[in-house]
Amino acid sequence: MTWALVAVFAVVIAVFAYEYRLRRPDCIVLCETRTGLGVRRGPFYPRHFSLPIRRTPHSLLLTVDATAAGNLDIRVKLVGTVAPSLENLPALIRVGGWQTAAVAKAAEELQVLLQGFVKEFTETHEIHNLSSQNILDHLNERIVISGSKLGLEVISLAIQSFEPVDPQIAEALRQQEHARILEQTEQVSHQARINAARAKFKADEEIAVLEHELGLKKADLHKTQLQQESALARQRLQDELQRNRMRLQFEKEELELLKNNPELLMLTPQAARLAEASQSLKNARTIVSLSSQDLPQGSELLGIFRGLLQKALDGCREQKERNTTS
């Protein structure tokens, strides 16, 4: 009995070792279920009831000989990378079959579609209107739907080269492109000079406006300064006129006082100097010149002073005459 259990256990282990395989991390293990295809998640899977598919990217390298409008031959080289799409595994099995090389088989079908897409696009365009970018844009629009139908995910797609097959046409296109680039460069250079001239004109215009505004401000400030100086000069003149009027009024009052009181002339500085001279020298004669050269002719003060002196001299002369007669 014990040997029988050991034999059964050994047979089970042998069958397990023969049938089951360890799932690799880079593989998708497919199996058939009642609802369609399923994916085994466990670490082991039965190899006769499962299909392991590598999830590593598959590279594409495709050369397409197509024709442009006018039956001009061109050659387009494409490079790309695809991988199995987890959302479209039934489509991948339908195209590639139940085999581990299903991704490669679907990639071949994708290459056929890419050839058709390239030829479809180039045949409707002139050769000088074709470029790597517009061909790639067309392929990216069409390949999104086609990739899902084939069960593939397009990771990358690029055009490695695009050129006419005829060397003369290729050289003509290169010269045309060279001339176009030179023309664009010249246009950019002219546009740059135009922009620079426009910027300089704008800057000069702004500078002129600012200088004009500065001149107006300076003129306003100068005008204000002149007004202030004029007002100050006017005030000074008014003050000077007021002082002169006051001085003139004082002189008029002084003359009026001397006119009404002639005896006050003795208190004037001229009479005081005359008295001092007569006291300092006993026998000296003091001569006071009252000619018109010393004082201005017609001075009212001079007339009064002369009249007073004349009266004094007349009084002295009469006194002497009385003394002599007596």
GULOMI-952280 format. One line per 8 residues: number of its first residue (from 1); for each residue x, y negated, z negated of C-alpha. Coordinates in steps of 0.02 Angstrom, whole numbers, plus 50000, padded with zeros to 5 digits. Layout:
NUM	X Y Z | ... $
***
This chain:
1	50000 50000 50000 | 50140 49881 49956 | 50230 49922 50116 | 50073 49888 50214 | 50056 49713 50138 | 50236 49678 50174 | 50213 49734 50354 | 50059 49626 50376 $
9	50149 49478 50301 | 50297 49508 50416 | 50182 49517 50568 | 50096 49354 50518 | 50264 49269 50498 | 50322 49335 50667 | 50163 49277 50753 | 50176 49106 50670 $
17	50357 49091 50721 | 50318 49143 50899 | 50159 49041 50923 | 50178 48883 50820 | 50300 48742 50852 | 50350 48590 50751 | 50281 48429 50823 | 50414 48304 50871 $
25	50387 48122 50821 | 50398 48062 51003 | 50266 48185 51067 | 50078 48179 51083 | 50002 48351 51057 | 49839 48370 51154 | 49711 48505 51128 | 49541 48545 51199 $
33	49390 48518 51087 | 49204 48533 51110 | 49189 48348 51151 | 49341 48342 51266 | 49523 48311 51229 | 49588 48290 51054 | 49754 48249 50973 | 49833 48360 50842 $
41	49896 48262 50693 | 49977 48403 50593 | 50162 48443 50590 | 50135 48613 50677 | 50035 48659 50831 | 50001 48821 50931 | 50099 48810 51090 | 49979 48913 51198 $
49	49828 48807 51147 | 49910 48636 51150 | 49998 48519 51271 | 50143 48412 51207 | 50173 48253 51307 | 50322 48141 51278 | 50279 47961 51230 | 50446 47893 51289 $
57	50438 47765 51431 | 50455 47824 51609 | 50555 47714 51731 | 50500 47669 51907 | 50613 47620 52051 | 50519 47591 52213 | 50570 47521 52383 | 50425 47464 52491 $
65	50445 47431 52677 | 50303 47316 52725 | 50262 47190 52859 | 50216 47007 52847 | 50100 46912 52963 | 50169 46916 53139 | 50231 47096 53116 | 50393 47043 53032 $
73	50471 47183 52930 | 50514 47149 52748 | 50582 47255 52609 | 50526 47240 52427 | 50612 47331 52285 | 50511 47357 52125 | 50566 47412 51953 | 50452 47452 51808 $
81	50420 47552 51652 | 50263 47652 51607 | 50208 47757 51459 | 50056 47865 51422 | 49905 47765 51364 | 49828 47835 51204 | 49660 47758 51249 | 49654 47843 51421 $
89	49722 48018 51391 | 49580 48105 51488 | 49624 48003 51641 | 49807 48049 51621 | 49765 48237 51617 | 49647 48216 51762 | 49783 48138 51870 | 49939 48226 51807 $
97	49862 48395 51761 | 49880 48503 51607 | 50069 48502 51605 | 50208 48418 51511 | 50258 48320 51667 | 50088 48235 51677 | 50164 48062 51647 | 50288 48085 51790 $
105	50148 48146 51905 | 50039 47996 51859 | 50190 47881 51886 | 50208 47949 52063 | 50026 47908 52096 | 50056 47734 52027 | 50200 47710 52147 | 50086 47753 52292 $
113	49961 47624 52231 | 50098 47494 52214 | 50152 47523 52393 | 49975 47495 52452 | 49956 47338 52348 | 50117 47264 52416 | 50072 47301 52597 | 49896 47236 52571 $
121	49963 47070 52507 | 50108 47042 52629 | 50007 47078 52786 | 49894 46929 52753 | 50031 46801 52721 | 50163 46716 52826 | 50340 46764 52785 | 50389 46588 52732 $
129	50241 46588 52611 | 50295 46750 52527 | 50399 46751 52370 | 50442 46870 52231 | 50332 46775 52110 | 50170 46776 52210 | 50193 46961 52253 | 50220 46999 52069 $
137	50068 46899 52018 | 49961 46998 52140 | 50029 47163 52075 | 49998 47115 51894 | 49816 47076 51934 | 49787 47244 52021 | 49893 47357 51912 | 49800 47324 51750 $
145	49646 47415 51812 | 49744 47547 51908 | 49851 47589 51758 | 49700 47624 51649 | 49627 47735 51784 | 49787 47836 51791 | 49802 47849 51602 | 49962 47746 51599 $
153	50014 47589 51507 | 50123 47474 51613 | 50256 47407 51495 | 50350 47304 51623 | 50351 47270 51809 | 50471 47162 51908 | 50530 47133 52086 | 50713 47170 52102 $
161	50732 47098 52277 | 50630 47031 52421 | 50705 47001 52593 | 50667 47021 52778 | 50737 47172 52864 | 50802 47070 53012 | 50967 46984 52960 | 50934 46835 53074 $
169	50766 46802 52995 | 50843 46822 52824 | 50980 46697 52868 | 50850 46577 52938 | 50748 46589 52780 | 50903 46560 52674 | 50945 46404 52775 | 50767 46345 52762 $
177	50769 46372 52574 | 50937 46286 52563 | 50869 46136 52659 | 50713 46134 52551 | 50816 46135 52392 | 50926 45994 52457 | 50772 45896 52507 | 50694 45921 52336 $
185	50858 45871 52254 | 50864 45713 52359 | 50684 45675 52319 | 50718 45700 52134 | 50870 45586 52148 | 50769 45451 52237 | 50628 45470 52112 | 50752 45455 51970 $
193	50821 45293 52046 | 50644 45229 52072 | 50600 45271 51892 | 50760 45187 51833 | 50722 45031 51936 | 50542 45031 51873 | 50602 45050 51694 | 50728 44909 51719 $
201	50594 44799 51797 | 50478 44834 51653 | 50616 44801 51527 | 50663 44637 51615 | 50481 44587 51618 | 50462 44622 51433 | 50624 44530 51397 | 50564 44380 51500 $
209	50399 44380 51406 | 50489 44390 51239 | 50610 44252 51290 | 50462 44145 51346 | 50375 44175 51180 | 50538 44135 51090 | 50555 43974 51190 | 50377 43925 51147 $
217	50409 43960 50963 | 50570 43858 50969 | 50477 43717 51055 | 50341 43724 50922 | 50471 43724 50784 | 50564 43578 50867 | 50401 43484 50887 | 50359 43515 50704 $
225	50533 43459 50654 | 50517 43300 50758 | 50347 43265 50681 | 50419 43288 50508 | 50569 43176 50548 | 50454 43046 50625 | 50341 43050 50473 | 50494 43035 50359 $
233	50564 42889 50460 | 50393 42805 50459 | 50384 42827 50272 | 50558 42755 50251 | 50514 42606 50362 | 50354 42576 50265 | 50452 42583 50101 | 50582 42462 50171 $
241	50446 42343 50232 | 50362 42353 50063 | 50525 42309 49975 | 50557 42165 50097 | 50382 42100 50069 | 50407 42109 49882 | 50577 42022 49898 | 50503 41887 50008 $
249	50358 41862 49889 | 50481 41845 49745 | 50584 41715 49840 | 50427 41618 49884 | 50375 41616 49702 | 50552 41564 49651 | 50554 41423 49778 | 50382 41367 49725 $
257	50440 41363 49544 | 50597 41262 49586 | 50496 41145 49693 | 50375 41108 49553 | 50513 41099 49422 | 50673 41023 49497 | 50761 41021 49329 | 50771 41210 49339 $
265	50901 41188 49477 | 51028 41155 49342 | 51005 41332 49288 | 51050 41400 49457 | 51220 41487 49480 | 51286 41343 49589 | 51253 41215 49454 | 51327 41328 49321 $
273	51490 41347 49421 | 51493 41159 49447 | 51476 41129 49259 | 51611 41252 49219 | 51730 41168 49340 | 51699 40996 49265 | 51730 41059 49089 | 51891 41151 49127 $
281	51977 41003 49210 | 51952 40835 49122 | 52015 40720 49262 | 51977 40837 49405 | 51853 40804 49536 | 51740 40940 49589 | 51687 40932 49768 | 51536 41033 49813 $
289	51513 41054 49997 | 51333 41055 50049 | 51365 41048 50233 | 51263 41145 50359 | 51415 41259 50389 | 51401 41336 50216 | 51213 41349 50204 | 51090 41368 50342 $
297	51010 41207 50403 | 50831 41181 50349 | 50844 41284 50191 | 50713 41221 50070 | 50822 41261 49919 | 50965 41158 49994 | 50851 41010 50018 | 50790 41014 49840 $
305	50966 41033 49774 | 51027 40887 49878 | 50885 40779 49819 | 50923 40817 49637 | 51108 40778 49659 | 51067 40618 49751 | 50956 40562 49607 | 51092 40603 49483 $
313	51222 40504 49581 | 51104 40357 49599 | 51071 40358 49413 | 51258 40359 49375 | 51290 40218 49497 | 51153 40109 49420 | 51222 40141 49247 | 51394 40084 49299 $
321	51324 39928 49378 | 51231 39884 49219 | 51388 39908 49118 | 51489 39794 49232 | 51360 39654 49231 | 51343 39655 49044 $
***
